[in-house]
Amino acid sequence: MREKDAQQQYRINGYCVCGRKNGFAPNPDYCSLYCLKFMTEPAEGYKRKTHYECWQGTGTFAQNPVHPKLDCNCEWCGDSYKLKYGLAGANKSYCGTVCMREATQGMRSKDKSKRRGNIAQMVRIMRVLRYHKTKMSANDISNHIQKWFRCNCSSASVSNILRYLCGKDIVNKYQNNTGPTTYRIQNQYTPLKQLFD
């Protein structure tokens, strides 16, 4: 089922399709990363049939069973982990605390060996670019970072980091004579840890 169809068929204004209040920052129509994937991504072995369509009505007496765990890839190392439905863990982006700490370390890390620049901000920029899969200006990226991650981030600081990422051939830069310079990620699937090592 396409996302548009799911929204029209199951949507109640202000609520996710699961019944909880929506508010997942990258896609406000859903309450969590789990529900976004569950309702829109094809299930294993299918081209279009979603996890939801494979799950609904398959329990005893045509009731819906317990929500299945979904296979996801860690944003940092790329390893597989299970995404669970529920209040805790439905927005999990990393396979464990080690990856989460490495991906969110900043310039003020006490460990001198980890002071490789603001890794956390680079990861945020890459996650925004990977989610949208399109060309974006530094201002657009900055606005998304402030909204998604609730942290201060100016377009100037984003531009400085993007300049570094372009130099490393991680991001492509597109000059525009009639508008702002835009950027697009080169590799959509390589684990971020490999790109920043």
Secondary structure as a PSIPRED ss2 file (coil, helix, strand):
# PSIPRED VFORMAT (PSIPRED V4.0)

   1 M C   1.000  0.000  0.000
   2 R C   1.000  0.000  0.000
   3 E H   0.000  1.000  0.000
   4 K H   0.000  1.000  0.000
   5 D H   0.000  1.000  0.000
   6 A H   0.000  1.000  0.000
   7 Q H   0.000  1.000  0.000
   8 Q H   0.000  1.000  0.000
   9 Q H   0.000  1.000  0.000
  10 Y H   0.000  1.000  0.000
  11 R C   1.000  0.000  0.000
  12 I E   0.000  0.000  1.000
  13 N C   1.000  0.000  0.000
  14 G C   1.000  0.000  0.000
  15 Y E   0.000  0.000  1.000
  16 C C   1.000  0.000  0.000
  17 V C   1.000  0.000  0.000
  18 C C   1.000  0.000  0.000
  19 G C   1.000  0.000  0.000
  20 R C   1.000  0.000  0.000
  21 K E   0.000  0.000  1.000
  22 N C   1.000  0.000  0.000
  23 G C   1.000  0.000  0.000
  24 F C   1.000  0.000  0.000
  25 A C   1.000  0.000  0.000
  26 P C   1.000  0.000  0.000
  27 N C   1.000  0.000  0.000
  28 P C   1.000  0.000  0.000
  29 D C   1.000  0.000  0.000
  30 Y C   1.000  0.000  0.000
  31 C C   1.000  0.000  0.000
  32 S C   1.000  0.000  0.000
  33 L H   0.000  1.000  0.000
  34 Y H   0.000  1.000  0.000
  35 C H   0.000  1.000  0.000
  36 L H   0.000  1.000  0.000
  37 K H   0.000  1.000  0.000
  38 F H   0.000  1.000  0.000
  39 M H   0.000  1.000  0.000
  40 T H   0.000  1.000  0.000
  41 E C   1.000  0.000  0.000
  42 P E   0.000  0.000  1.000
  43 A C   1.000  0.000  0.000
  44 E C   1.000  0.000  0.000
  45 G C   1.000  0.000  0.000
  46 Y C   1.000  0.000  0.000
  47 K C   1.000  0.000  0.000
  48 R C   1.000  0.000  0.000
  49 K C   1.000  0.000  0.000
  50 T E   0.000  0.000  1.000
  51 H H   0.000  1.000  0.000
  52 Y H   0.000  1.000  0.000
  53 E H   0.000  1.000  0.000
  54 C H   0.000  1.000  0.000
  55 W H   0.000  1.000  0.000
  56 Q C   1.000  0.000  0.000
  57 G C   1.000  0.000  0.000
  58 T C   1.000  0.000  0.000
  59 G C   1.000  0.000  0.000
  60 T H   0.000  1.000  0.000
  61 F H   0.000  1.000  0.000
  62 A H   0.000  1.000  0.000
  63 Q C   1.000  0.000  0.000
  64 N C   1.000  0.000  0.000
  65 P C   1.000  0.000  0.000
  66 V C   1.000  0.000  0.000
  67 H C   1.000  0.000  0.000
  68 P C   1.000  0.000  0.000
  69 K C   1.000  0.000  0.000
  70 L E   0.000  0.000  1.000
  71 D E   0.000  0.000  1.000
  72 C E   0.000  0.000  1.000
  73 N E   0.000  0.000  1.000
  74 C C   1.000  0.000  0.000
  75 E C   1.000  0.000  0.000
  76 W C   1.000  0.000  0.000
  77 C C   1.000  0.000  0.000
  78 G C   1.000  0.000  0.000
  79 D C   1.000  0.000  0.000
  80 S E   0.000  0.000  1.000
  81 Y E   0.000  0.000  1.000
  82 K E   0.000  0.000  1.000
  83 L E   0.000  0.000  1.000
  84 K C   1.000  0.000  0.000
  85 Y C   1.000  0.000  0.000
  86 G C   1.000  0.000  0.000
  87 L C   1.000  0.000  0.000
  88 A C   1.000  0.000  0.000
  89 G C   1.000  0.000  0.000
  90 A C   1.000  0.000  0.000
  91 N C   1.000  0.000  0.000
  92 K C   1.000  0.000  0.000
  93 S C   1.000  0.000  0.000
  94 Y C   1.000  0.000  0.000
  95 C C   1.000  0.000  0.000
  96 G C   1.000  0.000  0.000
  97 T H   0.000  1.000  0.000
  98 V H   0.000  1.000  0.000
  99 C H   0.000  1.000  0.000
 100 M H   0.000  1.000  0.000
 101 R H   0.000  1.000  0.000
 102 E H   0.000  1.000  0.000
 103 A H   0.000  1.000  0.000
 104 T C   1.000  0.000  0.000
 105 Q C   1.000  0.000  0.000
 106 G C   1.000  0.000  0.000
 107 M C   1.000  0.000  0.000
 108 R C   1.000  0.000  0.000
 109 S C   1.000  0.000  0.000
 110 K C   1.000  0.000  0.000
 111 D C   1.000  0.000  0.000
 112 K H   0.000  1.000  0.000
 113 S H   0.000  1.000  0.000
 114 K H   0.000  1.000  0.000
 115 R C   1.000  0.000  0.000
 116 R C   1.000  0.000  0.000
 117 G C   1.000  0.000  0.000
 118 N C   1.000  0.000  0.000
 119 I H   0.000  1.000  0.000
 120 A H   0.000  1.000  0.000
 121 Q H   0.000  1.000  0.000
 122 M H   0.000  1.000  0.000
 123 V H   0.000  1.000  0.000
 124 R H   0.000  1.000  0.000
 125 I H   0.000  1.000  0.000
 126 M H   0.000  1.000  0.000
 127 R H   0.000  1.000  0.000
 128 V H   0.000  1.000  0.000
 129 L H   0.000  1.000  0.000
 130 R H   0.000  1.000  0.000
 131 Y H   0.000  1.000  0.000
 132 H H   0.000  1.000  0.000
 133 K C   1.000  0.000  0.000
 134 T C   1.000  0.000  0.000
 135 K C   1.000  0.000  0.000
 136 M E   0.000  0.000  1.000
 137 S E   0.000  0.000  1.000
 138 A H   0.000  1.000  0.000
 139 N H   0.000  1.000  0.000
 140 D H   0.000  1.000  0.000
 141 I H   0.000  1.000  0.000
 142 S H   0.000  1.000  0.000
 143 N H   0.000  1.000  0.000
 144 H H   0.000  1.000  0.000
 145 I H   0.000  1.000  0.000
 146 Q H   0.000  1.000  0.000
 147 K H   0.000  1.000  0.000
 148 W H   0.000  1.000  0.000
 149 F H   0.000  1.000  0.000
 150 R C   1.000  0.000  0.000
 151 C C   1.000  0.000  0.000
 152 N C   1.000  0.000  0.000
 153 C C   1.000  0.000  0.000
 154 S C   1.000  0.000  0.000
 155 S H   0.000  1.000  0.000
 156 A H   0.000  1.000  0.000
 157 S H   0.000  1.000  0.000
 158 V H   0.000  1.000  0.000
 159 S H   0.000  1.000  0.000
 160 N H   0.000  1.000  0.000
 161 I H   0.000  1.000  0.000
 162 L H   0.000  1.000  0.000
 163 R H   0.000  1.000  0.000
 164 Y H   0.000  1.000  0.000
 165 L H   0.000  1.000  0.000
 166 C H   0.000  1.000  0.000
 167 G H   0.000  1.000  0.000
 168 K C   1.000  0.000  0.000
 169 D C   1.000  0.000  0.000
 170 I C   1.000  0.000  0.000
 171 V E   0.000  0.000  1.000
 172 N E   0.000  0.000  1.000
 173 K E   0.000  0.000  1.000
 174 Y E   0.000  0.000  1.000
 175 Q C   1.000  0.000  0.000
 176 N C   1.000  0.000  0.000
 177 N C   1.000  0.000  0.000
 178 T C   1.000  0.000  0.000
 179 G C   1.000  0.000  0.000
 180 P C   1.000  0.000  0.000
 181 T C   1.000  0.000  0.000
 182 T E   0.000  0.000  1.000
 183 Y E   0.000  0.000  1.000
 184 R E   0.000  0.000  1.000
 185 I E   0.000  0.000  1.000
 186 Q C   1.000  0.000  0.000
 187 N C   1.000  0.000  0.000
 188 Q C   1.000  0.000  0.000
 189 Y C   1.000  0.000  0.000
 190 T C   1.000  0.000  0.000
 191 P C   1.000  0.000  0.000
 192 L H   0.000  1.000  0.000
 193 K H   0.000  1.000  0.000
 194 Q H   0.000  1.000  0.000
 195 L H   0.000  1.000  0.000
 196 F H   0.000  1.000  0.000
 197 D C   1.000  0.000  0.000
